Amino acid sequence: MASFFSYDQLQHWADVASALDVPARLAVIGDPIGHSKSPQMHNPALRACGMDAQYVRIQVPVGHVKEAFGLFVKNGFVGVNITIPHKFEALDAVDVVDPLARRLGAVNTLAIRDGKMHGFNTDGPGFLSSVKEAFNADVKDLRILILGAGGGAGRAVAVQSVLAGCRHLLLATRTESKLVPLMQELATIPDSTTQLSVCTLDHDDLARQLQNVDLIVNATSLGMKAEDELLLPTSCLEARHFVYDMVYRASGPTELIQAATAAGARHADGMSLLLHQGAISFEHWFPGVTAPLEAMRAGLAAASV
């Protein structure tokens, strides 16, 4: 059963749909998108719920998200996941923006209801759920370091962490001035008691900061390739640290996860976030249906072998 389609095929979807054994009602879009494991997670979920539908990947070029959304509505899709680099474009392409998505500044889930396009962001809530499962800890109790908070995923985690009331949020970046707008926004979140600070990616600076950090989050894309540099001075990792690498790699654990393992630190990678944000997306698409988390987990585990 094919699960990858081009934007040109989406534009002529009636012809494509006529050849499908199972109707496509859900999709993920990105550029590129061929690497996505979302179909291996959501198709088992659809089967577990007895739904006659499938989830597919569609490559959509930058600048065509709004047109793609219109085609999804026209062709009877129920929902869509949105990944890099389309999350910001999607925010402006939907009819209704959920307040959390507006606060996080990006949309990664589209739910189509009565012809209206509703935009949600499941990255932040998915992060909270995956931290709870992986480390048996609540974000509100943690001192958190985010590497690369300037990007979409890092920004979502930063905002969600403050909304959840984390004790201390430390943002690490190459150029501190680039984080000024985000820091100003975080400071305006009502009733927040989170201590906010910024540091550089200088290894000596990070080594000092790690003494007062519980959870380390890599929100950069570094780690997708084996030759990518490590941003952290891994000799400073301790068994007490929680290490959360938002990257996942088909070829095996990232260097950061390997370093965490060597230090005896508990860790999670992007597959955990994919699972939990996917479950939340599923419940946006099918209100009143509980996402079959274990079927989704098993699908991802099989896809990783």
N, C-alpha and C positions, 0 to 999 in steps of 0.2 A: 504494500500500500504506500504510494508516494506521499511524502510529507513536505517536500520542498518545491516552491513555485516562485516564478519571477514576477516582477511588477507587470510585465507585459501580459502574463497569463491572468493576473488579477483583473486587468482591464478587459479581458475577454472571458470572464469567469463562467458565463453560461456554457461555453464550449467545454471548459475544463470540468465543470461540475457534472456534466452529462456522462463523463467517463469514470467518475468515482463510484466505488462500491458502497462507501459509507459517506453521507453528506458531510462536508466541512462546515462547521458552525463556530469554530474557535480558531484563532491564529496567533502567532507571534510575529512581529515585524522588527526589522533592524537592518543595518547595513555595515558589516555583513551579518548573516543570520544562519548560515549553514552549520555552525558549531553548536547551536542551541540544543539543549537537552529537554526543553519544555515539552515537546510532544511525547517523550518517553515517560514524563510525569503525568501529563493531563489525559492522555488516551487511556491508561489504566483506570484513572479516576472516572472517566465517562463510562467505561465498561462496568466498573463496580457499581455505578448508579443506574445501570440499565438504560443508558441514553444512546439512541441511534445517531451518533454524531462522531466526528473526529476533529482533532486539533492539528493544524498544519503550520509550517514555516513559510513566510513570504518575504522575499527581499524587496524592500522599498527604498528607493534612492532619497537622499536628503532633499527637502523641498517639496516632497509629494505626499506628506502625511495626511493633510486635510483631504486631498483627492482620494487617497486610499481609504480613509474612514468613510467617505461617501459611498465608495464601492462596496465596502463591507455592509453598510446599511442596506443598499440596493439589493445585495445578493443574499440577504437573510442570515447573516452572521449574528451570533449572540454576544460575542465579546472578543477582545484582542488584548494581548500583552504587548507592551512597547519597550524595547531595549535600546541600547546605544546605537546611534546618536540621536534618537528621536524623542526623548522624554520631554525636552523643553518645547519642541515644535508641537507635540501633542497637547500641551497645556493650552495653547491658543487655538487648537483645532476642534475642541469638543464644545457641545452646547451648554453643559452644566458641569462645573468644577466642584468637586467635594472640598469642603473647607480645609481638611488636612492636606490634600494635594496642593491647594492654593498656598498654604503655609510652607509646605516643603518645596514649592517652586517647580514641580515637575509632575507629569502624569505617566504612569507606567501600566495602567489598566483602563481599558475602555469597555464599558458595559452599554449595550444597545437595548433600550427599553422604549417600546412604542414609537420607534423611529427616531428617538432622541439619543444623542451621544453623551454619556455620563463619564467623566474622567475621575479616576481615583489614583492614589499612590499607596502601594502596598509594601514598598521598601522599608519605610520606617516601622510600621507595625510588625512586619516580618522579621526585622532585626530584633525587636523586643522579644518576640516569641522564640526565635532561635537562640538568643542569649540565655533565656530562661531554661530551655531544654538542654543546651550544651553544657552550661556551667552551673545549673541549679541556682541561678542568681538573678536578682532584679536589677535592672539598669539604675534605678533610683538609689541603690546602695553603693554604686561603684564610682571610682575615679577613672576617667576614660581618656585615652590618648588616641586621636584619629590622625593617621598619616594620609595626607591628601584630601583635606576637607573641601577643597575648592571645586571638585567635580560634582556631578549630579548625585551619585550614590553617597559620597562623603558628606555632602551638604544635607541630604535627607537624614543620615544617621546623626549628624550634629544637632539638627533641629529637633529630631525625635528624642534624642537623649536629654536635651534641656526640657522639652515638654514633659518627659517622664520624671524629671527632677533629679538627675544624676548629681552626685556630690561635687565633682570637679570635672570640667571638660577642657582638655588641652588639645589645641589644634597645631599640628606640625606642618610646616610648609617651607619651600625654598625661598619664597618671597613674601615676607610677612604683610606687606602693604596690600597684597591681593586678597587678604582675608578681612580687610577692614569692613567692607559692606556686610559680610556674614556676621562678624562680631557685633556690629551695630544692630543687626536684626535680632540676634540671639539675646542681646541686652534688653530688647523691648518685649520679650515674651512675658505676659502678665504673671505675677506671683512667683516668678522663678527665684530659687535660692541657690542655683548652680553657680559655683565659682568658675569664671571664664579666664583662659589665658592662651597665649600663643608662644610657640618656640620655633626655632629653625630646625632644619634636618641635619645640622652639624652633629656628628657622632658624640662629641664630648658633651654637648648640650643635652642630647637625648639620653645619654647615659645617666646624667644627673637627674633628669626628669623621671626616668623609669623607676627611681626609688620610691616615688609617690604616686604610682599608677597601678591600677588593678587590671584593667582591660585595655588591650592594645588592638586597634582596628586598622588594618591596611585597606584603605579605600582607593588606592591607586590601582592602575592596571599592571603594575610591576609584579611579576610572578607568573604571568601567562606563558612566558618563554623561559626555558631553563637558564639562559644566559643573562636574564635580567638581574640588575644589581639589588642587593638587600639594603633597604633604607635604614634598618635598625642595627645598632651594635649588638649583635646576637650574644656576645659574651656576657651582656648585662641581663639577659633573660633569666628569670628565676622560676622555680617550680610553682610559686604562688601566683604567677601571672596567668591571666586568661588571654589567649591569643586568637584573634578572629581575622582571618584573611578572607576578604570578600571575593578574591579570585578563586576560581576552581580550574584545574588543569586535567585534561583527559589522560595525560601521560603519567600522572601520579602526583603525590603531594608537592606543593610549592616549596621553595627553599625556606620560606618563613615558617611553614608548618613543620618542615624537617628540623629546623632550629628549635622550635617549641618542643618537639618530641625529645630532642637531645637534652633539653634543659629540664625535662620532666613536667613541663607546663601543659595544662589542659588547653585544647584548641578546637576550632571549627573552621570550615572553609565556606566558599561561596555556595556549595551545594546545599548547605543548611539554610542559607538565606533563600535560595531558589525554592526549596521545599515549602517553607513557611509563607513566603510572599505568594507563592502559587496557590496555596490552600486558601488564603484570604481572597485572591482574585476569583477563584472558583465560586466562592460564596457571594461575591458581588454579581457574578453572571447568573447564578441560580439562587436567588433569595429564598431562604427557608430550607435550603439543602445544606447539610453539614458535609464539608469536604472530606472524602475518604483518605485521611492522611497516611495511613499505613499502606494503602494501595499505591499512593503517589511515591512514598518513600521506597517501596520495593521496585517500582519502575525506574527510579533514579539509580538505585543500587545496581540493577541489572545493566543500565546504560553505562555504568562506570567500569564494568568488568572488561 
